[in-house]
């Protein structure tokens, strides 16, 4: 994907989010974002969409076996968690001092 048309998302690594759709839907339990895959529009969220992966023995992993790990989910299925409001909230962007700041629409606080 070219840089000219790269999408901009309001979710970054380390943010607290809630899953609003899918098998792991839980609107009251905030979780951490581990990775954002911008090109594919997906995020890896802690403890969500756990898949089992069968691995062969190798030099790094001498035993092999079954590994459980998080798989990416669509970025549209998560929403930022507003701790002050205690609920998921939409985001607006504004410039303050030449820097782009993300602000919760419910509480008006900046995203930390």
C-alpha positions as CSV (number, residue, x, y, z in Angstrom):
1,X,0.0,0.0,0.0
2,X,1.4,3.4,-0.9
3,X,2.0,6.1,1.7
4,X,-0.2,8.5,-0.2
5,X,-3.4,6.6,0.6
6,X,-2.5,5.0,3.9
7,X,-5.5,5.0,6.3
8,X,-5.4,6.8,9.6
9,X,-6.8,5.0,12.6
10,X,-7.5,6.3,16.1
11,X,-6.2,3.2,17.8
12,X,-2.5,2.8,18.7
13,X,-0.5,0.1,20.4
14,X,-0.9,0.2,24.2
15,X,-4.4,1.7,24.1
16,X,-7.2,0.2,26.2
17,X,-10.0,-1.0,24.0
18,X,-13.2,-3.1,24.3
19,X,-14.4,-5.6,21.8
20,X,-17.8,-4.5,20.5
21,X,-18.4,-7.4,18.0
22,X,-17.6,-11.0,17.5
23,X,-17.1,-14.1,19.6
24,X,-15.1,-12.2,22.3
25,X,-17.6,-9.3,22.6
26,X,-17.4,-7.7,26.1
27,X,-18.4,-4.1,26.5
28,X,-17.3,-3.9,30.2
29,X,-13.8,-5.5,30.1
30,X,-11.0,-3.2,28.7
31,X,-8.0,-4.9,27.1
32,X,-4.6,-3.8,25.8
33,X,-3.8,-3.4,22.1
34,X,-0.6,-5.4,21.4
35,X,-0.2,-4.6,17.7
36,X,-1.9,-2.5,14.9
37,X,-1.6,-3.8,11.4
38,X,-2.3,-0.7,9.3
39,X,-2.1,-2.2,5.8
40,X,-4.8,-4.8,6.6
41,X,-6.9,-2.7,9.0
42,X,-6.6,-5.2,11.9
43,X,-5.5,-5.2,15.5
44,X,-4.1,-7.8,17.9
45,X,-5.8,-7.5,21.3
46,X,-4.6,-9.2,24.5
47,X,-6.7,-12.3,25.2
48,X,-9.0,-12.0,22.2
49,X,-9.3,-14.4,19.2
50,X,-7.1,-17.1,20.7
51,X,-6.0,-19.6,18.1
52,X,-4.1,-22.9,18.5
53,X,-1.0,-23.3,16.4
54,X,0.7,-26.6,15.9
55,X,4.5,-26.3,15.6
56,X,7.2,-28.7,14.6
57,X,10.3,-29.1,16.6
58,X,13.1,-26.7,15.5
59,X,16.4,-25.2,16.7
60,X,14.6,-22.5,18.7
61,X,11.7,-24.7,19.9
62,X,13.1,-28.2,20.5
63,X,9.9,-29.7,21.8
64,X,7.3,-28.3,19.3
65,X,3.7,-28.9,20.2
66,X,0.6,-26.8,20.5
67,X,0.9,-23.0,21.1
68,X,-2.0,-20.7,21.9
69,X,-1.7,-17.1,20.7
70,X,-3.8,-14.1,19.8
71,X,-4.8,-13.6,16.1
72,X,-5.7,-10.3,14.6
73,X,-9.3,-9.0,14.5
74,X,-10.8,-6.2,12.4
75,X,-10.2,-2.8,13.8
76,X,-13.9,-1.9,13.3
77,X,-14.7,-4.5,16.0
78,X,-12.9,-2.6,18.8
79,X,-13.6,0.8,20.4
80,X,-11.4,2.9,22.7
81,X,-12.2,2.6,26.4
82,X,-12.8,5.9,28.2
83,X,-11.7,5.2,31.9
84,X,-13.3,8.5,33.2
85,X,-16.7,7.8,31.7
86,X,-16.3,4.0,32.3
87,X,-17.6,3.2,28.8
88,X,-16.4,2.9,25.2
89,X,-16.2,6.2,23.5
90,X,-15.6,7.7,20.0
91,X,-12.6,9.9,19.3
92,X,-12.1,13.4,17.8
93,X,-8.8,14.8,16.8
94,X,-7.7,18.3,17.4
95,X,-4.4,20.3,17.2
96,X,-3.0,21.6,20.4
97,X,0.4,23.4,20.2
98,X,1.1,22.0,16.7
99,X,0.5,18.4,17.9
100,X,-2.4,16.1,17.0
101,X,-4.3,15.1,20.2
102,X,-6.9,12.4,20.4
103,X,-9.8,13.4,22.7
104,X,-12.7,11.3,24.0
105,X,-16.1,12.6,22.9
106,X,-17.9,11.4,26.0
107,X,-15.6,12.9,28.7
108,X,-13.6,15.5,26.7
109,X,-10.3,14.1,28.2
110,X,-7.2,13.5,26.0
111,X,-6.3,9.9,25.4
112,X,-3.3,8.8,27.4
